[in-house]
Amino acid sequence: MNWIDIVTIMRDEWSIIGILILLLAGEILVDKKQLSMLIPIAIGLFVLHTAMSFIPGDKATLFGGMYRTNEMMHFMKAILNVAVLIILFQSYDWVKTTLLPNGMANAFYMLLFAVLSGMYFLISAGDFIMFFIGFELSTLPIAAMAAFQLKEMRSTEAGIKLVLLAGLASGIMLYGISLMYAVTGTLYFDGFLSAYYHEPLLVFGFILFLSGLAFKISLVPFHFWAPDVYEGAPIAITSLLSVVSKAASVFILMILLLTVFKDLSDAWKMVLYILAVLTMTIGNLFALRQTNMKRFLAFSSIAQAGFILLGILAGGAVGAATVIYFVLIYVFTNLGAFGVIQAIKDESGKEDMTDYTGLYRTNPKLSLVLVLALFSLAGIPPVAGFFGKFFLFSAAAGKGYYILLIIAVINVTISLYYYLLPIRAMLLRTSDTPIPTTKSGNMMRIGLLICVAGIMILGLYSPVYSFVLGLTQSWL
């Protein structure tokens, strides 16, 4: 390893340095009476890190092939950084008013940076050891953060459920990895030779491995944990699970299927086909019944994961580009919706859909942001979500998945109905006791403004997709 390699990995893993700085600041440098200074320190460090992540990076392989990176992986990490930065802005008031008095603000930021570091390891993994380290590091801290609302039983329940079910998923995945190792004799991705792909034991191990990743993406039937955990966890952590964790898992799933397991495509395409149909359909049908906004967006995110599988099934540079582009849109869209829910929850403590009746009359700006986000999730033009789904459907149609495409279009039609439910409540109905006017802080406004800008720019500025396509073409 030379100095260039060291600089490369430190550039990727700046979040680890951020953890050390926060640890020193919280325990030594900052006076106990001025712990509120930790919040701007953490956000400032991450703004710097996010800005650095957009500097083009070279292709590199480190630690004997255990860690690898290229321009496409750099861009994936930059997407995750933007998502986490938005979450930091949106959670500023909650951290200041809820976590800081309990002395948990610094722990929140350190755990958040640890999760992001695990996602970096996950995306850049060159073997199953690094992959599993990243998988665990990106999961276990979230379980701790899900239980941060100590006075609420449902928050504790969310943390316990996530720990237990994540442990089960990790065990299944690890067993699958051990079976694949037994067949191939290697843990390195580059060592998986096509000569082994006819072995039934390897196919079985791969299915177990895929099941673990399906849990993290909350694909049906591995989705049961998501609604309960989303509802019980603090909204900032729900945003992290719904957007950042899902995005990182989708990225590594796509990388593995299109490179390491490409010769197993006959097996995994059949599995993904079934998972896509089940995930889209069940996610949409259960979303129809929800009244809690966090459970509503939980099933919405499950359905969106089913749409993402269309791009992975399409494969090739075009399919990969549509997945990355859709995830980028999903980041701004979902965080925009969760940001509005966070702002209202912080002020009024309400998160039920019926509480949003007449919201436009007291909070017109927040209502418009939520309407824009829901339009994007539904795929209504000209916002970004329409183009994200259009490219996914075009990629699937290009590979002849016409029946799957018809099912997807039917599901989009179903989703139009339930996405319009909160819009109808906010805009067309009145309430005798509406949510009072919410005075959001500056940080929350910045976070929501970034989301709105992302939704509009990605919908109206098509060269972004061309840039992503160029990255995937150079990768594959």
Helices and strands as residue ranges (DSSP letters): H 3-12, H 14-24, I 25-29, G 32-37, H 38-53, E 60-62, G 63-65, E 67-69, H 71-90, H 92-94, I 95-99, G 100-102, H 105-124, H 128-137, H 140-146, H 153-184, G 189-191, G 194-196, H 200-217, H 225-232, H 235-239, I 240-245, H 246-255, I 256-260, G 262-264, H 265-287, H 293-314, H 316-348, G 353-356, H 359-362, H 364-378, H 384-398, H 402-427, H 442-460, H 463-475
